[in-house]
Amino acid sequence: MDRQERHDIKHDKFVDQVNTYYDDVKRNSQKVVLGVVGILAVIAIGVLIWGWGARQEKAAQKLLAEAIETFDAPVGDAAVADPNRQGPAFKTDAERIAAAEPKLKDVVAKFSRSDAAQVANLYIAQIEATRGQTDSAIKLYEEFVKKNPESLLAGGAQLSVYQLRMAADPKAVIADLEKASMDEKSLLPKEATLSMLAEAYEKSGDKAKATDIYRRIATEFPQSAYAADAQQKMNRG
């Protein structure tokens, strides 16, 4: 399979995953930081391979593609030993990240003003989040949102910010989520924001308030995946 065919496959995945983006995030809330950025990466690849024409952007794209290939490489002895395997493979996740991280940072260093650098920073944010470097990860996500407020990726980056902040201190994120839930121009769908708000109240110990919001989600957005999740949590008590 040549590079163009691989890009075409990733573009198809891009279309599919945009349609299921928020439902997937909610169903995998415990892995949201990893899941969101993984989905964002697919979206980013689709966006980037459509529009790049300038020589610098093409060079940045090529370097980013190599970094992504490393980051997404399979892990395990079987993958390493596979004689038909094309592209990198690693024995452990630690080895994979150790190989991918400098490539991602190289994109940022060499093409700091490119779209590729911004996408690379989302991967770097994911790496830092998994290491517990929450502050630096949040900074990268917020910088992306600030620079790209209309981007498809901005909503996912903002979601990751809320989730990281919630993990550190649920009470601290409540006011921002309350504000976002009333903002018609919010980067996130209202039902997604309300679901996170309910979760923040629940984790803060205010189960009554959380239940009220879950009930609102079930009533106002009955056809969404969030409604089913909200109903389940209300039944759980």
Residue, then its C-alpha position, 0 to 999 in steps of 0.5 A: m500500500d503506497r502513501q497516497e492509499r494510506h492517506d485516502i484511508k485516513h481521510d475516510k476515517f476522518v469523515d466517520q470519526v467526526n460524525t461519532y466524535y462526541d459519543d465516543v468521548k462520552r463512552n470512554s470518559q476515563k480515557v478521554v485525554l487519550g481518546v480525544v487526542g487520538i481522534l483529533a489526530v485523525i481529523a487533523i490528518g484529513v484536514l492537512i492532506w486536503g489543503w497544503g500547497a506551499r512548499q514549506e507546508k508540504a515539508a512540514q506535512k512530510l515530517l509530521a506524517e513520519a512522526i505520526e507513523t511512529f506515534d501510531a506504530p504497533v507495540g509488542d514482540a509480534a509486531v516487531a517480529d512481523p516480516n511483512r510489517q511495513g513501517p516502525a514497530f516497538k516492543t513497548d509503549a515507552e520505546r514508541i513514545a521515546a522515538a515519536e516525541p523528538k520527531l514531533k518536537d522537530v516539526v514544531a522547531k523547524f516549522s513553528r508557524s505551520d498547521a503541522a506544528q499545531v497538530a504536533n503540539l496536540y500529540i505532545a500535549q497528549i504525551e505530557a498528560t499521560r506523564g502527569q504533566t498537566d499544566s504543560a498539557i493544558k497550556l498546549y491545548e489552550e494555545f491551540v484553542k486560542k489560535n484556532p477558535e473556529s477549527l474542528l479540533a478546537g472543541g476537542a482541545q477544549l474538552s481535554v482542558y476541562q477533563l484535565r482540570m476536572a481530574a485535578d480539582p472537580k470544583a475548580v472547573i464548575a464555574d467555567l462549565e456553567k458558563a460554557s453551558m449557557d454560551e450559544k457559541s461554545l466550542l462544545p455541544k451543550e449536552a456534552t458540556l452539561s454532561m461534564l458539568a454533572e460529572a464535576y458536581e458528582k465528583s465534588g460530592d453534590k449528587a443532588k445537583a448532578t442528578d438535576i443536570y442528568r435529568r435535564i440532559a435526558t429531557e432536553f436531548p433524549q436522542s443523544a448518547y448523553a441521554a442514555d448515560a444520564q438515565q443510567k446514572m440517575n437509575r444508579g442513584 
